[in-house]
Every structure is written in C-alpha cells, then in structure tokens.
Amino acid sequence: MKTFVIQGKSSKGRLIPAQSYGYSAIEAVEYSNWFCREQVYDYVFVGAPKAIYYNYLKSNYVPIGSVEFVLEWLKLKGINSVSPLNIPQELWKFCEREICLVNNLMELNGEWMVKDRNRIKSSHNGGLRLPQNIQGNYFATKWIDNVVSEWRVFVIDKKVRGIRCYSGDEWILPNKDYINAIVDTYDKRCYTLDVMVQDDGHTEIVELHDFFACGLYGFEDYAVLPKMWITTINELLKGGK
C-alpha cells in the first residue's frame, strides 16, 4: 500500500496541507479507498525539520509538497538533482518562437523567457530584458506578448487526462490536434504540458514539468492523481523517463 507523505504546516495546533494539492491528495486517497471498498492508499503529514524524512524513505512512501520538499526527499533516496524539463529538444519542432541554449545571457538581445537548465528553481528564472552579464546554463525562449490564454495539460501513459486554464480567457481553447501531436511524440510516462494560445489562434508550448509540486488548477480526477504522483516518483527514482 502506498502512503503519501504530505508536507504540512501548523494551524491552530494541528498540521494541515502546506499546498492546495495536498488537500487534493487527501481527497484522492479517501475516494480511492471508498471506490475500492478497501484501504489502497494512506497519507501522513510531515511538518518537522528534514531529519523527520528518514522515517518515510521506504519504497511505499510518495512525497507530496513543494519543490524543495520533494527534492530533499529524493536526495535522501540518492537522487542528488532533478533537472527541469523546460521544452525537450525533440519538441522544438512544435515551436515557432526562437529557442536558445546559452552559457551567458550577454549572448542574447531583447526580451526573453529564461530558465535554468540544471535547477527547477533559480533566481534568474523569468522574463528578462537582455543582454545581461549573467553566466550559467540557460534555456531561453523569445518573449511573446500576444498571449490570450494559458493551459495546463495533464498526461500519463500517452493519454491526456485533463486540461485546465490557469491564465487568461478560458473560452479561448488550445488546438487539440497540436496537443495530441506533442503527446504522441514525447516519450515520457507522466508530466504536465503547459501551452499558450495567441491572439491569432496559434497554440504554442510554454514548458513541461515532471508531475510534482505542480498546481492542479481544478484538475481533480481522484482516480488518476495517485497514479500520476506514484509514477512520477518511481520514474525519478530510476533516474530517467
């Protein structure tokens, strides 16, 4: 039986989920146990310093919390780093905007969306006007102004299991065929795909994420969520796809 280790915070003398998706994990556990008519999942809260993680490192535990929370758990399991997916190179053909890999942001001019290639969180991630003398290992995409909506697509085993608008006009939908082509192309079991819709109707990739510390934006398929969390952690523990 898998047990979800949910990052907690103290509230009125008790622990509650530190993130909204922690509440979704609890609901998913309770739904699955109700649907199966037996206990198939359980959950615990962890709100103490990281030393407490040592109590939850067996193979039946799955962490749910912030990027830092999950990465610390993985580190204690021997996975010292997890690189961001950004836009994998095999998916660049689906992008019309310019994409660059650079070691110094002095190499670029204009407005760019910049992401670290080695760390999921970095002080230099975000929209920047370049050039700037910042060295590192960066993934950069040309900034786009005419975005009217942005969507998160939830994918597992080559199937889209949900799509939620997280910014802009939720009546302006992304191109279904475009999304399905990406899903058919990308060989990874579980991830989220963020896409934007421009004012001319064009759909474009924003970025991809491994399915941990991801906002759900109302995606609440309780039959699927546990599988997505479990699959992601299992794949990361194997060190690859």
C-alpha positions as CSV (number, residue, x, y, z in Angstrom):
1,M,0.0,0.0,0.0
2,K,1.3,3.4,-1.0
3,T,1.4,6.2,1.6
4,F,1.5,9.8,0.5
5,V,3.8,11.9,2.7
6,I,2.2,15.3,2.6
7,Q,4.0,18.4,3.5
8,G,2.2,20.1,6.3
9,K,2.1,23.4,8.2
10,S,0.9,24.2,11.7
11,S,-2.5,25.8,12.0
12,K,-4.2,26.1,15.4
13,G,-2.2,23.4,17.0
14,R,-2.6,20.8,14.2
15,L,-1.0,20.1,10.8
16,I,-2.8,20.9,7.6
17,P,-1.5,20.7,4.0
18,A,1.0,23.3,3.1
19,Q,-0.2,23.5,-0.5
20,S,-3.6,23.2,-2.1
21,Y,-2.7,20.0,-3.9
22,G,-2.1,18.4,-0.5
23,Y,-5.9,18.7,0.0
24,S,-6.4,17.1,-3.4
25,A,-4.1,14.2,-2.3
26,I,-6.3,13.6,0.8
27,E,-9.4,13.6,-1.3
28,A,-7.9,11.2,-3.8
29,V,-6.9,8.8,-1.0
30,E,-10.3,8.9,0.5
31,Y,-12.0,8.5,-2.9
32,S,-9.8,5.5,-3.9
33,N,-10.4,3.7,-0.6
34,W,-14.1,4.3,-0.9
35,F,-14.2,3.2,-4.6
36,C,-12.2,0.0,-4.0
37,R,-14.0,-0.8,-0.7
38,E,-10.7,-1.3,1.0
39,Q,-7.7,0.7,2.0
40,V,-5.5,1.0,-1.0
41,Y,-3.8,4.3,0.0
42,D,-2.9,6.2,3.1
43,Y,-1.4,9.6,4.0
44,V,0.7,11.2,6.7
45,F,1.7,14.8,7.4
46,V,5.3,15.9,7.7
47,G,5.8,19.3,9.2
48,A,9.0,18.9,11.2
49,P,12.7,19.6,10.0
50,K,14.1,17.4,7.3
51,A,15.5,14.9,9.7
52,I,12.0,13.5,10.0
53,Y,12.1,12.4,6.4
54,Y,14.2,9.4,7.4
55,N,11.1,7.9,8.8
56,Y,9.5,8.0,5.4
57,L,12.1,6.6,3.0
58,K,10.7,3.1,2.3
59,S,9.5,2.2,-1.1
60,N,5.8,2.5,-0.2
61,Y,6.1,6.3,0.5
62,V,5.4,9.0,-2.0
63,P,6.2,12.7,-1.2
64,I,3.8,15.5,-2.0
65,G,4.8,19.1,-1.3
66,S,6.9,22.0,-2.5
67,V,9.8,21.6,-5.0
68,E,12.2,21.9,-2.1
69,F,10.3,19.3,0.0
70,V,10.2,16.7,-2.8
71,L,13.8,17.3,-3.9
72,E,15.1,16.9,-0.3
73,W,13.2,13.5,-0.1
74,L,14.7,12.4,-3.4
75,K,18.2,13.5,-2.3
76,L,17.9,11.3,0.8
77,K,16.9,8.4,-1.6
78,G,20.1,9.0,-3.6
79,I,18.8,11.3,-6.4
80,N,21.0,14.4,-5.9
81,S,19.4,16.5,-8.6
82,V,16.4,16.7,-10.9
83,S,16.7,18.9,-14.0
84,P,13.7,20.9,-15.2
85,L,12.1,19.6,-18.4
86,N,11.6,23.1,-19.9
87,I,10.9,22.2,-23.6
88,P,12.7,19.0,-24.5
89,Q,14.7,19.3,-27.7
90,E,12.6,16.7,-29.6
91,L,9.6,19.1,-29.1
92,W,11.3,22.2,-30.5
93,K,9.8,21.4,-33.9
94,F,6.4,22.3,-32.4
95,C,7.6,25.9,-31.5
96,E,7.5,28.8,-33.8
97,R,9.3,31.2,-31.5
98,E,13.1,31.3,-31.2
99,I,14.8,28.9,-28.7
100,C,18.4,29.2,-27.5
101,L,20.7,27.4,-25.1
102,V,23.3,29.8,-23.7
103,N,26.0,30.0,-21.1
104,N,26.0,33.7,-20.7
105,L,22.9,36.0,-21.1
106,M,25.1,38.6,-22.8
107,E,24.7,36.4,-25.9
108,L,21.0,37.5,-26.3
109,N,19.2,40.7,-27.1
110,G,15.6,41.8,-26.4
111,E,13.0,40.2,-24.2
112,W,13.4,36.5,-23.4
113,M,11.9,34.0,-21.0
114,V,14.9,32.4,-19.3
115,K,15.0,29.2,-17.3
116,D,17.9,27.4,-15.7
117,R,18.7,24.1,-17.3
118,N,20.0,22.4,-14.2
119,R,17.8,23.7,-11.4
120,I,14.0,23.8,-11.2
121,K,14.1,27.0,-9.2
122,S,16.6,29.7,-9.9
123,S,16.8,33.4,-9.0
124,H,17.2,34.2,-12.8
125,N,14.2,32.3,-14.0
126,G,11.6,34.5,-15.6
127,G,11.2,37.2,-18.2
128,L,14.3,39.3,-18.7
129,R,15.4,42.1,-21.0
130,L,18.8,41.1,-22.4
131,P,21.7,41.4,-22.7
132,Q,22.8,40.9,-19.0
133,N,26.1,39.6,-17.8
134,I,24.7,36.5,-16.1
135,Q,26.6,33.3,-16.5
136,G,25.2,29.8,-16.1
137,N,23.5,27.1,-18.2
138,Y,20.3,28.6,-19.5
139,F,17.3,27.7,-21.7
140,A,15.8,30.8,-23.3
141,T,12.7,31.3,-25.5
142,K,11.8,34.6,-27.2
143,W,9.2,36.5,-25.3
144,I,5.6,36.6,-26.7
145,D,3.2,39.4,-25.9
146,N,0.0,38.5,-27.6
147,V,-1.0,35.6,-25.3
148,V,-4.7,35.4,-24.6
149,S,-4.9,32.2,-22.6
150,E,-2.6,29.6,-21.0
151,W,-3.5,25.9,-20.2
152,R,-2.0,23.0,-18.2
153,V,-2.4,19.6,-19.8
154,F,-2.1,16.5,-17.5
155,V,-0.6,13.5,-19.3
156,I,0.0,9.9,-18.3
157,D,0.9,6.9,-20.4
158,K,0.4,8.8,-23.7
159,K,-3.1,9.9,-22.7
160,V,-4.4,13.4,-21.9
161,R,-6.4,13.0,-18.6
162,G,-7.3,16.7,-18.1
163,I,-6.8,20.2,-19.2
164,R,-7.2,23.4,-17.1
165,C,-6.9,27.1,-17.8
166,Y,-4.5,28.8,-15.4
167,S,-4.3,32.3,-17.1
168,G,-6.3,34.4,-19.4
169,D,-9.6,33.8,-21.2
170,E,-10.8,30.2,-20.5
171,W,-13.2,30.4,-23.5
172,I,-10.2,30.6,-25.9
173,L,-9.2,26.9,-26.2
174,P,-5.8,25.5,-27.4
175,N,-5.6,23.4,-30.5
176,K,-6.5,19.8,-29.7
177,D,-4.5,18.3,-32.6
178,Y,-1.4,20.3,-31.7
179,I,-1.5,18.9,-28.1
180,N,-2.1,15.3,-29.3
181,A,0.8,15.5,-31.7
182,I,3.1,16.5,-28.8
183,V,1.8,13.8,-26.6
184,D,2.3,11.2,-29.4
185,T,5.9,12.5,-29.9
186,Y,7.2,12.8,-26.3
187,D,8.3,9.6,-24.7
188,K,7.8,10.2,-21.0
189,R,5.2,8.4,-18.9
190,C,3.9,11.2,-16.7
191,Y,4.2,15.0,-17.0
192,T,2.3,18.3,-17.4
193,L,2.4,20.2,-20.6
194,D,1.7,24.0,-20.5
195,V,0.6,25.7,-23.7
196,M,-0.4,29.2,-24.6
197,V,-2.9,30.5,-27.2
198,Q,-2.0,33.7,-29.1
199,D,-4.5,36.2,-30.3
200,D,-4.3,34.8,-33.8
201,G,-5.4,31.4,-32.6
202,H,-1.9,29.8,-32.7
203,T,-1.1,27.3,-29.9
204,E,2.4,27.1,-28.7
205,I,4.3,25.2,-26.0
206,V,5.1,27.1,-22.8
207,E,7.0,24.4,-21.0
208,L,6.7,20.9,-19.5
209,H,7.0,19.7,-15.9
210,D,7.5,16.5,-14.0
211,F,4.4,15.9,-12.0
212,F,5.4,17.0,-8.6
213,A,4.9,20.4,-6.9
214,C,2.5,21.2,-9.8
215,G,-0.5,23.4,-9.4
216,L,-3.7,21.5,-10.4
217,Y,-5.9,24.5,-11.2
218,G,-9.0,22.5,-10.5
219,F,-8.0,19.1,-12.0
220,E,-9.5,16.7,-9.6
221,D,-9.6,13.2,-11.2
222,Y,-9.1,11.3,-8.0
223,A,-8.8,8.0,-9.8
224,V,-5.8,9.4,-11.8
225,L,-4.0,11.7,-9.5
226,P,-2.5,9.0,-7.2
227,K,-1.2,7.1,-10.3
228,M,0.4,10.3,-11.6
229,W,2.2,11.1,-8.3
230,I,3.3,7.5,-7.9
231,T,4.5,7.1,-11.5
232,T,6.5,10.4,-11.4
233,I,8.3,9.5,-8.2
234,N,9.1,6.0,-9.5
235,E,10.5,7.4,-12.7
236,L,12.6,10.0,-10.9
237,L,14.0,7.3,-8.6
238,K,15.0,5.4,-11.7
239,G,16.8,8.5,-12.8
240,G,15.1,8.9,-16.2
241,K,12.0,8.5,-18.2
